[in-house]
Amino acid sequence: MRIVVASGKGGTGKTTVAASLALVAGEAVRFLDCDVEAPNAALFLNPVIKTRQEVGIQLPVVDETLCTYCGRCAEVCEFHAIAVIGKKTLVFPELCHGCGSCTLVCPEKAISERLDVLGVLESGRTPSGIDFAQGVLNVGEPMAVPIIRELKKWDTISLRGEISLEATSALPGRSLRLEERSPRDDIEIRDAPPGASCPVVETLRGADFALLVTEPTPFGLHDLKQVVEIARELGLPAGVVVNRDGIGDNAVEAYCAAANIPILMRIPMERRIAEAIASGQTLIDAAPEYRARFRELLESILARAA
Amino acid sequence: MKIAISISGNKLDSPFDPRFGRAAAFCLVESETGEWSAHENPALSASGGAGVQAAQFVAQLGAQAVVSGAYGPNAFDTLSPAGVEMYLAPTGETLSAAEVLALFKAGKLNKTEAATHAGHHGGAH
């Protein structure tokens, strides 16, 4: 069961909700911080990071002695990251998405690939026993998606280091193992980046449920709608958490009713909650009465996504 | 000499378009004979890498010089090895392609030897 906590608008409380949801999810839960431009769930969950691995994309390297300047690589590149001009083949690394099409189509086999490191994946366990991994995009790199894609390949067993990463990427064994687990015993919570662009789509892709945290303001609603559209496009069931309930207006509520999206939880605007979060506490530690409410939220998600 | 002028139309008297990668079209003029043709810019709707694509396009058209209002680093890095000279036309006033051509022929346009601005957002979305 893969639950993505997303929002559209930044600062609505994704990480607040995701961290508390993970803490009530029991033994077999893993947490992926997919907000690789600014991962901050570790501030609340305090994992002990045990492994670090560089990740990136494969950039084309053209062997000029083999290249005949036929231009097939430039034609196939959707991002115009490779250009053939007369007797020169130029590569623009910052435009490349690492899809490998140019390497595939080159009739002369003149293109090889090299890893261009974009960031790191870090993993470990939290004191409460959550298997935790986060992607960290290097400063100045524009492309978050390749890191999120790699991060999503991690599962509990690889996080615990019981088998190597190479083994987990072998698909048949991996899918067999996942089939043997019941959704309740295998919960993955992905903390999504803000926004509604490629990194959010990649975080949602392959998930089972989209939990959308919003605030009852025109900004919250505007961006909520965008993420709802993405979830629908991907065929994901969705539910809403209204954070800072009591501020703003009733438009989020009206929208959810009209769009038939359930509001699964409301967290009122309270100074004590804001102060606790600001000091690095999780919501359920700061306000223990929320523990039972987050369990209900999880049960509700499990029932809806089943 | 073949010159490509970035324009926002399909005629010699169409307005000059000061953007290079995102120009609507290019007017290809043979400066000696005055023979011209208009070509839609395939990079206009590119999600990224418009400068690279437009540069390849004008090079394939056989242009030996381009006149536009600005060149980003990727456009510059593609046009330079192609041996296409880059000229700058004034961007503040509304000129037609024909007027830009006249300025070019009169030697009143400056060539640029470097990108004129930093890159846009690439293809990161």
Interface residues (C-beta under 8 A of the other chain):
Chain A: A74 C77 E78 F79 H80 A81 A83 V84 I85 G86 K88 L90 F92 E94 L95 H97 P142 M143 A144 S197 C198
Chain B: A43 A46 S47 G48 G49 A50 V52 Q53 A55 Q56 A59 N74 D77 T78 P81 A82 G83 G119 H121 G122 G123 A124 H125
